[in-house]
């Protein structure tokens, strides 16, 4: 399995971007989180580790930033 990571992030515009670590531009921008996750899986050829942004408060008070889809 590859060590490559792809991140699905929500943009201020309300859509979702698929990004590689430390990239300046998104690999793809899609209207829904589900479509962005699907595109990330395709871009990673099923071997990339896809992580989805999730910002919520936890019992520790800090947001849980990334989750598996």
mmCIF file as Biopython writes it, N, C-alpha, C and O atoms, coordinates in Angstrom:
data_model
#
loop_
_atom_site.group_PDB
_atom_site.id
_atom_site.type_symbol
_atom_site.label_atom_id
_atom_site.label_alt_id
_atom_site.label_comp_id
_atom_site.label_asym_id
_atom_site.label_entity_id
_atom_site.label_seq_id
_atom_site.pdbx_PDB_ins_code
_atom_site.Cartn_x
_atom_site.Cartn_y
_atom_site.Cartn_z
_atom_site.occupancy
_atom_site.B_iso_or_equiv
_atom_site.auth_seq_id
_atom_site.auth_asym_id
_atom_site.pdbx_PDB_model_num
ATOM 1   N N  . UNK A ? 1  ? 0.831   -1.186 0.000  1.0 0.0 1  A 1 
ATOM 2   C CA . UNK A ? 1  ? 0.000   0.000  0.000  1.0 0.0 1  A 1 
ATOM 3   C C  . UNK A ? 1  ? 0.872   1.244  0.000  1.0 0.0 1  A 1 
ATOM 4   O O  . UNK A ? 1  ? 1.928   1.270  0.633  1.0 0.0 1  A 1 
ATOM 5   N N  . UNK A ? 2  ? 0.442   2.252  -0.693 1.0 0.0 2  A 1 
ATOM 6   C CA . UNK A ? 2  ? 1.182   3.489  -0.844 1.0 0.0 2  A 1 
ATOM 7   C C  . UNK A ? 2  ? 1.123   4.331  0.425  1.0 0.0 2  A 1 
ATOM 8   O O  . UNK A ? 2  ? 0.171   4.231  1.198  1.0 0.0 2  A 1 
ATOM 9   N N  . UNK A ? 3  ? 2.139   5.159  0.636  1.0 0.0 3  A 1 
ATOM 10  C CA . UNK A ? 3  ? 2.147   6.096  1.754  1.0 0.0 3  A 1 
ATOM 11  C C  . UNK A ? 3  ? 1.551   7.432  1.356  1.0 0.0 3  A 1 
ATOM 12  O O  . UNK A ? 3  ? 1.508   8.354  2.171  1.0 0.0 3  A 1 
ATOM 13  N N  . UNK A ? 4  ? 1.095   7.555  0.135  1.0 0.0 4  A 1 
ATOM 14  C CA . UNK A ? 4  ? 0.528   8.807  -0.349 1.0 0.0 4  A 1 
ATOM 15  C C  . UNK A ? 4  ? -0.759  9.130  0.408  1.0 0.0 4  A 1 
ATOM 16  O O  . UNK A ? 4  ? -1.563  8.251  0.716  1.0 0.0 4  A 1 
ATOM 17  N N  . UNK A ? 5  ? -0.924  10.421 0.698  1.0 0.0 5  A 1 
ATOM 18  C CA . UNK A ? 5  ? -2.134  10.884 1.373  1.0 0.0 5  A 1 
ATOM 19  C C  . UNK A ? 5  ? -2.860  11.873 0.480  1.0 0.0 5  A 1 
ATOM 20  O O  . UNK A ? 5  ? -2.237  12.631 -0.264 1.0 0.0 5  A 1 
ATOM 21  N N  . UNK A ? 6  ? -4.178  11.858 0.560  1.0 0.0 6  A 1 
ATOM 22  C CA . UNK A ? 6  ? -5.019  12.846 -0.106 1.0 0.0 6  A 1 
ATOM 23  C C  . UNK A ? 6  ? -6.002  13.366 0.934  1.0 0.0 6  A 1 
ATOM 24  O O  . UNK A ? 6  ? -6.582  12.592 1.695  1.0 0.0 6  A 1 
ATOM 25  N N  . UNK A ? 7  ? -6.186  14.682 0.960  1.0 0.0 7  A 1 
ATOM 26  C CA . UNK A ? 7  ? -7.063  15.319 1.928  1.0 0.0 7  A 1 
ATOM 27  C C  . UNK A ? 7  ? -8.298  15.887 1.240  1.0 0.0 7  A 1 
ATOM 28  O O  . UNK A ? 7  ? -8.196  16.486 0.169  1.0 0.0 7  A 1 
ATOM 29  N N  . UNK A ? 8  ? -9.460  15.700 1.854  1.0 0.0 8  A 1 
ATOM 30  C CA . UNK A ? 8  ? -10.708 16.291 1.376  1.0 0.0 8  A 1 
ATOM 31  C C  . UNK A ? 8  ? -11.056 17.396 2.363  1.0 0.0 8  A 1 
ATOM 32  O O  . UNK A ? 8  ? -11.331 17.134 3.534  1.0 0.0 8  A 1 
ATOM 33  N N  . UNK A ? 9  ? -11.041 18.651 1.871  1.0 0.0 9  A 1 
ATOM 34  C CA . UNK A ? 9  ? -11.262 19.812 2.721  1.0 0.0 9  A 1 
ATOM 35  C C  . UNK A ? 9  ? -12.457 20.618 2.231  1.0 0.0 9  A 1 
ATOM 36  O O  . UNK A ? 9  ? -12.678 20.745 1.027  1.0 0.0 9  A 1 
ATOM 37  N N  . UNK A ? 10 ? -13.214 21.154 3.158  1.0 0.0 10 A 1 
ATOM 38  C CA . UNK A ? 10 ? -14.306 22.055 2.787  1.0 0.0 10 A 1 
ATOM 39  C C  . UNK A ? 10 ? -13.725 23.438 2.534  1.0 0.0 10 A 1 
ATOM 40  O O  . UNK A ? 10 ? -12.928 23.940 3.326  1.0 0.0 10 A 1 
ATOM 41  N N  . UNK A ? 11 ? -14.127 24.047 1.433  1.0 0.0 11 A 1 
ATOM 42  C CA . UNK A ? 11 ? -13.662 25.389 1.087  1.0 0.0 11 A 1 
ATOM 43  C C  . UNK A ? 11 ? -14.653 26.433 1.593  1.0 0.0 11 A 1 
ATOM 44  O O  . UNK A ? 11 ? -15.809 26.097 1.850  1.0 0.0 11 A 1 
ATOM 45  N N  . UNK A ? 12 ? -14.235 27.687 1.743  1.0 0.0 12 A 1 
ATOM 46  C CA . UNK A ? 12 ? -15.149 28.746 2.196  1.0 0.0 12 A 1 
ATOM 47  C C  . UNK A ? 12 ? -16.353 28.919 1.267  1.0 0.0 12 A 1 
ATOM 48  O O  . UNK A ? 12 ? -17.402 29.400 1.696  1.0 0.0 12 A 1 
ATOM 49  N N  . UNK A ? 13 ? -16.206 28.531 0.003  1.0 0.0 13 A 1 
ATOM 50  C CA . UNK A ? 13 ? -17.290 28.651 -0.967 1.0 0.0 13 A 1 
ATOM 51  C C  . UNK A ? 13 ? -18.377 27.601 -0.727 1.0 0.0 13 A 1 
ATOM 52  O O  . UNK A ? 13 ? -19.457 27.685 -1.312 1.0 0.0 13 A 1 
ATOM 53  N N  . UNK A ? 14 ? -18.093 26.601 0.141  1.0 0.0 14 A 1 
ATOM 54  C CA . UNK A ? 14 ? -19.070 25.569 0.454  1.0 0.0 14 A 1 
ATOM 55  C C  . UNK A ? 14 ? -18.871 24.272 -0.306 1.0 0.0 14 A 1 
ATOM 56  O O  . UNK A ? 14 ? -19.553 23.285 -0.029 1.0 0.0 14 A 1 
ATOM 57  N N  . UNK A ? 15 ? -17.947 24.254 -1.262 1.0 0.0 15 A 1 
ATOM 58  C CA . UNK A ? 15 ? -17.674 23.013 -1.982 1.0 0.0 15 A 1 
ATOM 59  C C  . UNK A ? 15 ? -16.460 22.332 -1.349 1.0 0.0 15 A 1 
ATOM 60  O O  . UNK A ? 15 ? -15.962 22.789 -0.320 1.0 0.0 15 A 1 
ATOM 61  N N  . UNK A ? 16 ? -15.986 21.252 -1.952 1.0 0.0 16 A 1 
ATOM 62  C CA . UNK A ? 16 ? -14.929 20.438 -1.349 1.0 0.0 16 A 1 
ATOM 63  C C  . UNK A ? 16 ? -13.752 20.283 -2.297 1.0 0.0 16 A 1 
ATOM 64  O O  . UNK A ? 16 ? -13.927 20.047 -3.493 1.0 0.0 16 A 1 
ATOM 65  N N  . UNK A ? 17 ? -12.544 20.420 -1.744 1.0 0.0 17 A 1 
ATOM 66  C CA . UNK A ? 17 ? -11.315 20.308 -2.519 1.0 0.0 17 A 1 
ATOM 67  C C  . UNK A ? 17 ? -10.583 19.027 -2.142 1.0 0.0 17 A 1 
ATOM 68  O O  . UNK A ? 17 ? -10.560 18.629 -0.978 1.0 0.0 17 A 1 
ATOM 69  N N  . UNK A ? 18 ? -9.986  18.392 -3.141 1.0 0.0 18 A 1 
ATOM 70  C CA . UNK A ? 18 ? -9.117  17.230 -2.931 1.0 0.0 18 A 1 
ATOM 71  C C  . UNK A ? 18 ? -7.692  17.732 -3.105 1.0 0.0 18 A 1 
ATOM 72  O O  . UNK A ? 18 ? -7.342  18.270 -4.156 1.0 0.0 18 A 1 
ATOM 73  N N  . UNK A ? 19 ? -6.870  17.557 -2.074 1.0 0.0 19 A 1 
ATOM 74  C CA . UNK A ? 19 ? -5.506  18.081 -2.107 1.0 0.0 19 A 1 
ATOM 75  C C  . UNK A ? 19 ? -4.487  17.027 -1.680 1.0 0.0 19 A 1 
ATOM 76  O O  . UNK A ? 19 ? -4.773  16.140 -0.875 1.0 0.0 19 A 1 
ATOM 77  N N  . UNK A ? 20 ? -3.290  17.157 -2.249 1.0 0.0 20 A 1 
ATOM 78  C CA . UNK A ? 20 ? -2.144  16.389 -1.786 1.0 0.0 20 A 1 
ATOM 79  C C  . UNK A ? 20 ? -1.469  17.221 -0.695 1.0 0.0 20 A 1 
ATOM 80  O O  . UNK A ? 20 ? -1.644  18.440 -0.666 1.0 0.0 20 A 1 
ATOM 81  N N  . UNK A ? 21 ? -0.705  16.597 0.202  1.0 0.0 21 A 1 
ATOM 82  C CA . UNK A ? 21 ? -0.022  17.361 1.248  1.0 0.0 21 A 1 
ATOM 83  C C  . UNK A ? 21 ? 0.883   18.445 0.665  1.0 0.0 21 A 1 
ATOM 84  O O  . UNK A ? 21 ? 1.582   18.218 -0.323 1.0 0.0 21 A 1 
ATOM 85  N N  . UNK A ? 22 ? 0.863   19.607 1.279  1.0 0.0 22 A 1 
ATOM 86  C CA . UNK A ? 22 ? 1.708   20.756 0.917  1.0 0.0 22 A 1 
ATOM 87  C C  . UNK A ? 22 ? 1.462   21.283 -0.497 1.0 0.0 22 A 1 
ATOM 88  O O  . UNK A ? 22 ? 2.327   21.951 -1.064 1.0 0.0 22 A 1 
ATOM 89  N N  . UNK A ? 23 ? 0.307   20.994 -1.066 1.0 0.0 23 A 1 
ATOM 90  C CA . UNK A ? 23 ? 0.023   21.494 -2.413 1.0 0.0 23 A 1 
ATOM 91  C C  . UNK A ? 23 ? -0.567  22.904 -2.331 1.0 0.0 23 A 1 
ATOM 92  O O  . UNK A ? 23 ? -1.228  23.257 -1.355 1.0 0.0 23 A 1 
ATOM 93  N N  . UNK A ? 24 ? -0.322  23.690 -3.357 1.0 0.0 24 A 1 
ATOM 94  C CA . UNK A ? 24 ? -0.877  25.037 -3.422 1.0 0.0 24 A 1 
ATOM 95  C C  . UNK A ? 24 ? -2.243  25.032 -4.098 1.0 0.0 24 A 1 
ATOM 96  O O  . UNK A ? 24 ? -3.078  25.893 -3.820 1.0 0.0 24 A 1 
ATOM 97  N N  . UNK A ? 25 ? -2.469  24.076 -4.974 1.0 0.0 25 A 1 
ATOM 98  C CA . UNK A ? 25 ? -3.734  23.996 -5.708 1.0 0.0 25 A 1 
ATOM 99  C C  . UNK A ? 25 ? -4.396  22.654 -5.450 1.0 0.0 25 A 1 
ATOM 100 O O  . UNK A ? 25 ? -3.738  21.655 -5.160 1.0 0.0 25 A 1 
ATOM 101 N N  . UNK A ? 26 ? -5.709  22.661 -5.565 1.0 0.0 26 A 1 
ATOM 102 C CA . UNK A ? 26 ? -6.471  21.426 -5.391 1.0 0.0 26 A 1 
ATOM 103 C C  . UNK A ? 26 ? -6.350  20.553 -6.629 1.0 0.0 26 A 1 
ATOM 104 O O  . UNK A ? 26 ? -6.262  21.055 -7.749 1.0 0.0 26 A 1 
ATOM 105 N N  . UNK A ? 27 ? -6.346  19.259 -6.422 1.0 0.0 27 A 1 
ATOM 106 C CA . UNK A ? 27 ? -6.360  18.312 -7.542 1.0 0.0 27 A 1 
ATOM 107 C C  . UNK A ? 27 ? -7.741  18.264 -8.172 1.0 0.0 27 A 1 
ATOM 108 O O  . UNK A ? 27 ? -7.880  18.004 -9.367 1.0 0.0 27 A 1 
ATOM 109 N N  . UNK A ? 28 ? -8.766  18.517 -7.357 1.0 0.0 28 A 1 
ATOM 110 C CA . UNK A ? 28 ? -10.150 18.529 -7.839 1.0 0.0 28 A 1 
ATOM 111 C C  . UNK A ? 28 ? -10.988 19.346 -6.865 1.0 0.0 28 A 1 
ATOM 112 O O  . UNK A ? 28 ? -10.684 19.408 -5.673 1.0 0.0 28 A 1 
ATOM 113 N N  . UNK A ? 29 ? -12.052 19.975 -7.382 1.0 0.0 29 A 1 
ATOM 114 C CA . UNK A ? 29 ? -13.021 20.691 -6.559 1.0 0.0 29 A 1 
ATOM 115 C C  . UNK A ? 29 ? -14.394 20.193 -6.968 1.0 0.0 29 A 1 
ATOM 116 O O  . UNK A ? 29 ? -14.753 20.230 -8.145 1.0 0.0 29 A 1 
ATOM 117 N N  . UNK A ? 30 ? -15.168 19.721 -5.981 1.0 0.0 30 A 1 
ATOM 118 C CA . UNK A ? 30 ? -16.475 19.128 -6.260 1.0 0.0 30 A 1 
ATOM 119 C C  . UNK A ? 30 ? -17.530 19.704 -5.319 1.0 0.0 30 A 1 
ATOM 120 O O  . UNK A ? 30 ? -17.196 20.198 -4.242 1.0 0.0 30 A 1 
ATOM 121 N N  . UNK A ? 31 ? -18.795 19.646 -5.717 1.0 0.0 31 A 1 
ATOM 122 C CA . UNK A ? 31 ? -19.847 20.290 -4.914 1.0 0.0 31 A 1 
ATOM 123 C C  . UNK A ? 31 ? -20.212 19.573 -3.622 1.0 0.0 31 A 1 
ATOM 124 O O  . UNK A ? 31 ? -20.694 20.213 -2.688 1.0 0.0 31 A 1 
ATOM 125 N N  . UNK A ? 32 ? -19.995 18.253 -3.541 1.0 0.0 32 A 1 
ATOM 126 C CA . UNK A ? 32 ? -20.364 17.532 -2.326 1.0 0.0 32 A 1 
ATOM 127 C C  . UNK A ? 32 ? -19.176 16.773 -1.758 1.0 0.0 32 A 1 
ATOM 128 O O  . UNK A ? 32 ? -18.225 16.447 -2.469 1.0 0.0 32 A 1 
ATOM 129 N N  . UNK A ? 33 ? -19.250 16.499 -0.460 1.0 0.0 33 A 1 
ATOM 130 C CA . UNK A ? 33 ? -18.188 15.754 0.196  1.0 0.0 33 A 1 
ATOM 131 C C  . UNK A ? 33 ? -18.102 14.329 -0.357 1.0 0.0 33 A 1 
ATOM 132 O O  . UNK A ? 33 ? -17.006 13.802 -0.548 1.0 0.0 33 A 1 
ATOM 133 N N  . UNK A ? 34 ? -19.243 13.713 -0.611 1.0 0.0 34 A 1 
ATOM 134 C CA . UNK A ? 34 ? -19.247 12.344 -1.143 1.0 0.0 34 A 1 
ATOM 135 C C  . UNK A ? 34 ? -18.550 12.277 -2.503 1.0 0.0 34 A 1 
ATOM 136 O O  . UNK A ? 34 ? -17.773 11.357 -2.757 1.0 0.0 34 A 1 
ATOM 137 N N  . UNK A ? 35 ? -18.823 13.244 -3.372 1.0 0.0 35 A 1 
ATOM 138 C CA . UNK A ? 35 ? -18.170 13.268 -4.688 1.0 0.0 35 A 1 
ATOM 139 C C  . UNK A ? 35 ? -16.669 13.491 -4.543 1.0 0.0 35 A 1 
ATOM 140 O O  . UNK A ? 35 ? -15.879 12.906 -5.284 1.0 0.0 35 A 1 
ATOM 141 N N  . UNK A ? 36 ? -16.269 14.342 -3.585 1.0 0.0 36 A 1 
ATOM 142 C CA . UNK A ? 36 ? -14.852 14.616 -3.375 1.0 0.0 36 A 1 
ATOM 143 C C  . UNK A ? 36 ? -14.134 13.372 -2.847 1.0 0.0 36 A 1 
ATOM 144 O O  . UNK A ? 36 ? -13.008 13.090 -3.257 1.0 0.0 36 A 1 
ATOM 145 N N  . UNK A ? 37 ? -14.775 12.629 -1.945 1.0 0.0 37 A 1 
ATOM 146 C CA . UNK A ? 37 ? -14.179 11.396 -1.429 1.0 0.0 37 A 1 
ATOM 147 C C  . UNK A ? 37 ? -14.020 10.380 -2.551 1.0 0.0 37 A 1 
ATOM 148 O O  . UNK A ? 37 ? -12.985 9.721  -2.652 1.0 0.0 37 A 1 
ATOM 149 N N  . UNK A ? 38 ? -15.035 10.251 -3.388 1.0 0.0 38 A 1 
ATOM 150 C CA . UNK A ? 38 ? -14.961 9.326  -4.524 1.0 0.0 38 A 1 
ATOM 151 C C  . UNK A ? 38 ? -13.829 9.710  -5.471 1.0 0.0 38 A 1 
ATOM 152 O O  . UNK A ? 38 ? -13.083 8.845  -5.929 1.0 0.0 38 A 1 
ATOM 153 N N  . UNK A ? 39 ? -13.698 11.004 -5.766 1.0 0.0 39 A 1 
ATOM 154 C CA . UNK A ? 39 ? -12.621 11.468 -6.652 1.0 0.0 39 A 1 
ATOM 155 C C  . UNK A ? 39 ? -11.260 11.221 -6.027 1.0 0.0 39 A 1 
ATOM 156 O O  . UNK A ? 39 ? -10.327 10.822 -6.724 1.0 0.0 39 A 1 
ATOM 157 N N  . UNK A ? 40 ? -11.126 11.452 -4.723 1.0 0.0 40 A 1 
ATOM 158 C CA . UNK A ? 40 ? -9.845  11.215 -4.045 1.0 0.0 40 A 1 
ATOM 159 C C  . UNK A ? 40 ? -9.453  9.744  -4.151 1.0 0.0 40 A 1 
ATOM 160 O O  . UNK A ? 40 ? -8.288  9.424  -4.385 1.0 0.0 40 A 1 
ATOM 161 N N  . UNK A ? 41 ? -10.411 8.864  -3.982 1.0 0.0 41 A 1 
ATOM 162 C CA . UNK A ? 41 ? -10.124 7.425  -4.103 1.0 0.0 41 A 1 
ATOM 163 C C  . UNK A ? 41 ? -9.674  7.078  -5.513 1.0 0.0 41 A 1 
ATOM 164 O O  . UNK A ? 41 ? -8.767  6.265  -5.695 1.0 0.0 41 A 1 
ATOM 165 N N  . UNK A ? 42 ? -10.308 7.697  -6.519 1.0 0.0 42 A 1 
ATOM 166 C CA . UNK A ? 42 ? -9.916  7.439  -7.908 1.0 0.0 42 A 1 
ATOM 167 C C  . UNK A ? 42 ? -8.537  8.018  -8.202 1.0 0.0 42 A 1 
ATOM 168 O O  . UNK A ? 42 ? -7.725  7.375  -8.866 1.0 0.0 42 A 1 
ATOM 169 N N  . UNK A ? 43 ? -8.266  9.224  -7.714 1.0 0.0 43 A 1 
ATOM 170 C CA . UNK A ? 43 ? -6.958  9.835  -7.949 1.0 0.0 43 A 1 
ATOM 171 C C  . UNK A ? 43 ? -5.843  9.036  -7.280 1.0 0.0 43 A 1 
ATOM 172 O O  . UNK A ? 43 ? -4.725  8.976  -7.791 1.0 0.0 43 A 1 
ATOM 173 N N  . UNK A ? 44 ? -6.147  8.427  -6.147 1.0 0.0 44 A 1 
ATOM 174 C CA . UNK A ? 44 ? -5.159  7.627  -5.436 1.0 0.0 44 A 1 
ATOM 175 C C  . UNK A ? 44 ? -5.102  6.192  -5.901 1.0 0.0 44 A 1 
ATOM 176 O O  . UNK A ? 44 ? -4.355  5.388  -5.344 1.0 0.0 44 A 1 
ATOM 177 N N  . UNK A ? 45 ? -5.879  5.859  -6.914 1.0 0.0 45 A 1 
ATOM 178 C CA . UNK A ? 45 ? -5.919  4.506  -7.482 1.0 0.0 45 A 1 
ATOM 179 C C  . UNK A ? 45 ? -6.184  3.446  -6.415 1.0 0.0 45 A 1 
ATOM 180 O O  . UNK A ? 45 ? -5.688  2.323  -6.506 1.0 0.0 45 A 1 
ATOM 181 N N  . UNK A ? 46 ? -6.971  3.815  -5.404 1.0 0.0 46 A 1 
ATOM 182 C CA . UNK A ? 46 ? -7.310  2.880  -4.342 1.0 0.0 46 A 1 
ATOM 183 C C  . UNK A ? 46 ? -6.190  2.586  -3.371 1.0 0.0 46 A 1 
ATOM 184 O O  . UNK A ? 46 ? -6.364  1.787  -2.451 1.0 0.0 46 A 1 
ATOM 185 N N  . UNK A ? 47 ? -5.031  3.223  -3.560 1.0 0.0 47 A 1 
ATOM 186 C CA . UNK A ? 47 ? -3.880  2.961  -2.706 1.0 0.0 47 A 1 
ATOM 187 C C  . UNK A ? 47 ? -3.545  4.121  -1.782 1.0 0.0 47 A 1 
ATOM 188 O O  . UNK A ? 47 ? -2.816  3.935  -0.808 1.0 0.0 47 A 1 
ATOM 189 N N  . UNK A ? 48 ? -4.059  5.310  -2.061 1.0 0.0 48 A 1 
ATOM 190 C CA . UNK A ? 48 ? -3.756  6.480  -1.235 1.0 0.0 48 A 1 
ATOM 191 C C  . UNK A ? 48 ? -4.588  6.444  0.044  1.0 0.0 48 A 1 
ATOM 192 O O  . UNK A ? 48 ? -5.694  5.905  0.069  1.0 0.0 48 A 1 
ATOM 193 N N  . UNK A ? 49 ? -4.045  7.015  1.079  1.0 0.0 49 A 1 
ATOM 194 C CA . UNK A ? 49 ? -4.734  7.149  2.363  1.0 0.0 49 A 1 
ATOM 195 C C  . UNK A ? 49 ? -5.568  8.434  2.283  1.0 0.0 49 A 1 
ATOM 196 O O  . UNK A ? 49 ? -5.008  9.530  2.291  1.0 0.0 49 A 1 
ATOM 197 N N  . UNK A ? 50 ? -6.887  8.310  2.207  1.0 0.0 50 A 1 
ATOM 198 C CA . UNK A ? 50 ? -7.781  9.470  2.078  1.0 0.0 50 A 1 
ATOM 199 C C  . UNK A ? 50 ? -8.221  9.896  3.470  1.0 0.0 50 A 1 
ATOM 200 O O  . UNK A ? 50 ? -8.694  9.079  4.260  1.0 0.0 50 A 1 
ATOM 201 N N  . UNK A ? 51 ? -8.060  11.189 3.763  1.0 0.0 51 A 1 
ATOM 202 C CA . UNK A ? 51 ? -8.479  11.758 5.040  1.0 0.0 51 A 1 
ATOM 203 C C  . UNK A ? 51 ? -9.455  12.903 4.782  1.0 0.0 51 A 1 
ATOM 204 O O  . UNK A ? 51 ? -9.241  13.726 3.892  1.0 0.0 51 A 1 
ATOM 205 N N  . UNK A ? 52 ? -10.527 12.945 5.570  1.0 0.0 52 A 1 
ATOM 206 C CA . UNK A ? 52 ? -11.580 13.937 5.390  1.0 0.0 52 A 1 
ATOM 207 C C  . UNK A ? 52 ? -11.555 14.903 6.559  1.0 0.0 52 A 1 
ATOM 208 O O  . UNK A ? 52 ? -11.465 14.498 7.718  1.0 0.0 52 A 1 
ATOM 209 N N  . UNK A ? 53 ? -11.638 16.193 6.236  1.0 0.0 53 A 1 
ATOM 210 C CA . UNK A ? 53 ? -11.656 17.215 7.274  1.0 0.0 53 A 1 
ATOM 211 C C  . UNK A ? 53 ? -12.928 17.104 8.100  1.0 0.0 53 A 1 
ATOM 212 O O  . UNK A ? 53 ? -14.031 16.986 7.565  1.0 0.0 53 A 1 
ATOM 213 N N  . UNK A ? 54 ? -12.751 17.142 9.406  1.0 0.0 54 A 1 
ATOM 214 C CA . UNK A ? 54 ? -13.903 17.160 10.303 1.0 0.0 54 A 1 
ATOM 215 C C  . UNK A ? 54 ? -13.547 18.082 11.455 1.0 0.0 54 A 1 
ATOM 216 O O  . UNK A ? 54 ? -12.596 17.832 12.196 1.0 0.0 54 A 1 
ATOM 217 N N  . UNK A ? 55 ? -14.311 19.139 11.597 1.0 0.0 55 A 1 
ATOM 218 C CA . UNK A ? 55 ? -14.051 20.075 12.670 1.0 0.0 55 A 1 
ATOM 219 C C  . UNK A ? 55 ? -15.238 20.016 13.621 1.0 0.0 55 A 1 
ATOM 220 O O  . UNK A ? 55 ? -16.356 20.402 13.279 1.0 0.0 55 A 1 
ATOM 221 N N  . UNK A ? 56 ? -14.964 19.524 14.822 1.0 0.0 56 A 1 
ATOM 222 C CA . UNK A ? 56 ? -15.997 19.472 15.856 1.0 0.0 56 A 1 
ATOM 223 C C  . UNK A ? 56 ? -15.306 19.501 17.204 1.0 0.0 56 A 1 
ATOM 224 O O  . UNK A ? 56 ? -14.116 19.202 17.304 1.0 0.0 56 A 1 
ATOM 225 N N  . UNK A ? 57 ? -16.029 19.851 18.219 1.0 0.0 57 A 1 
ATOM 226 C CA . UNK A ? 57 ? -15.471 19.859 19.559 1.0 0.0 57 A 1 
ATOM 227 C C  . UNK A ? 57 ? -15.536 18.463 20.151 1.0 0.0 57 A 1 
ATOM 228 O O  . UNK A ? 57 ? -16.531 17.755 20.001 1.0 0.0 57 A 1 
ATOM 229 N N  . UNK A ? 58 ? -14.465 18.079 20.824 1.0 0.0 58 A 1 
ATOM 230 C CA . UNK A ? 58 ? -14.418 16.785 21.490 1.0 0.0 58 A 1 
ATOM 231 C C  . UNK A ? 58 ? -14.411 17.023 22.995 1.0 0.0 58 A 1 
ATOM 232 O O  . UNK A ? 58 ? -14.429 18.169 23.443 1.0 0.0 58 A 1 
ATOM 233 N N  . UNK A ? 59 ? -14.385 15.965 23.762 1.0 0.0 59 A 1 
ATOM 234 C CA . UNK A ? 59 ? -14.371 16.108 25.212 1.0 0.0 59 A 1 
ATOM 235 C C  . UNK A ? 59 ? -13.116 16.819 25.698 1.0 0.0 59 A 1 
ATOM 236 O O  . UNK A ? 59 ? -13.119 17.424 26.770 1.0 0.0 59 A 1 
ATOM 237 N N  . UNK A ? 60 ? -12.050 16.749 24.918 1.0 0.0 60 A 1 
ATOM 238 C CA . UNK A ? 60 ? -10.810 17.445 25.258 1.0 0.0 60 A 1 
ATOM 239 C C  . UNK A ? 60 ? -10.843 18.916 24.909 1.0 0.0 60 A 1 
ATOM 240 O O  . UNK A ? 60 ? -9.925  19.656 25.264 1.0 0.0 60 A 1 
ATOM 241 N N  . UNK A ? 61 ? -11.885 19.357 24.219 1.0 0.0 61 A 1 
ATOM 242 C CA . UNK A ? 61 ? -12.036 20.760 23.865 1.0 0.0 61 A 1 
ATOM 243 C C  . UNK A ? 61 ? -11.423 21.151 22.535 1.0 0.0 61 A 1 
ATOM 244 O O  . UNK A ? 61 ? -11.679 22.248 22.040 1.0 0.0 61 A 1 
ATOM 245 N N  . UNK A ? 62 ? -10.613 20.270 21.942 1.0 0.0 62 A 1 
ATOM 246 C CA . UNK A ? 62 ? -9.976  20.587 20.662 1.0 0.0 62 A 1 
ATOM 247 C C  . UNK A ? 62 ? -10.736 19.897 19.537 1.0 0.0 62 A 1 
ATOM 248 O O  . UNK A ? 62 ? -11.307 18.825 19.741 1.0 0.0 62 A 1 
ATOM 249 N N  . UNK A ? 63 ? -10.747 20.499 18.359 1.0 0.0 63 A 1 
ATOM 250 C CA . UNK A ? 63 ? -11.435 19.840 17.247 1.0 0.0 63 A 1 
ATOM 251 C C  . UNK A ? 63 ? -10.698 18.581 16.798 1.0 0.0 63 A 1 
ATOM 252 O O  . UNK A ? 63 ? -9.470  18.512 16.835 1.0 0.0 63 A 1 
ATOM 253 N N  . UNK A ? 64 ? -11.467 17.601 16.379 1.0 0.0 64 A 1 
ATOM 254 C CA . UNK A ? 64 ? -10.939 16.381 15.792 1.0 0.0 64 A 1 
ATOM 255 C C  . UNK A ? 64 ? -10.811 16.693 14.309 1.0 0.0 64 A 1 
ATOM 256 O O  . UNK A ? 64 ? -11.820 16.720 13.604 1.0 0.0 64 A 1 
ATOM 257 N N  . UNK A ? 65 ? -9.607  16.930 13.819 1.0 0.0 65 A 1 
ATOM 258 C CA . UNK A ? 65 ? -9.400  17.520 12.501 1.0 0.0 65 A 1 
ATOM 259 C C  . UNK A ? 65 ? -9.624  16.582 11.320 1.0 0.0 65 A 1 
ATOM 260 O O  . UNK A ? 65 ? -10.266 16.986 10.350 1.0 0.0 65 A 1 
ATOM 261 N N  . UNK A ? 66 ? -9.126  15.354 11.359 1.0 0.0 66 A 1 
ATOM 262 C CA . UNK A ? 66 ? -9.181  14.475 10.186 1.0 0.0 66 A 1 
ATOM 263 C C  . UNK A ? 66 ? -9.782  13.120 10.561 1.0 0.0 66 A 1 
ATOM 264 O O  . UNK A ? 66 ? -9.587  12.623 11.670 1.0 0.0 66 A 1 
ATOM 265 N N  . UNK A ? 67 ? -10.511 12.540 9.622  1.0 0.0 67 A 1 
ATOM 266 C CA . UNK A ? 67 ? -11.089 11.218 9.849  1.0 0.0 67 A 1 
ATOM 267 C C  . UNK A ? 67 ? -10.977 10.405 8.569  1.0 0.0 67 A 1 
ATOM 268 O O  . UNK A ? 67 ? -10.778 10.956 7.486  1.0 0.0 67 A 1 
ATOM 269 N N  . UNK A ? 68 ? -11.104 9.105  8.701  1.0 0.0 68 A 1 
ATOM 270 C CA . UNK A ? 68 ? -11.168 8.239  7.523  1.0 0.0 68 A 1 
ATOM 271 C C  . UNK A ? 68 ? -12.574 8.330  6.951  1.0 0.0 68 A 1 
ATOM 272 O O  . UNK A ? 68 ? -13.532 8.466  7.712  1.0 0.0 68 A 1 
ATOM 273 N N  . UNK A ? 69 ? -12.729 8.258  5.625  1.0 0.0 69 A 1 
ATOM 274 C CA . UNK A ? 69 ? -14.095 8.337  5.044  1.0 0.0 69 A 1 
ATOM 275 C C  . UNK A ? 69 ? -14.917 7.104  5.329  1.0 0.0 69 A 1 
ATOM 276 O O  . UNK A ? 69 ? -16.072 7.022  4.912  1.0 0.0 69 A 1 
#
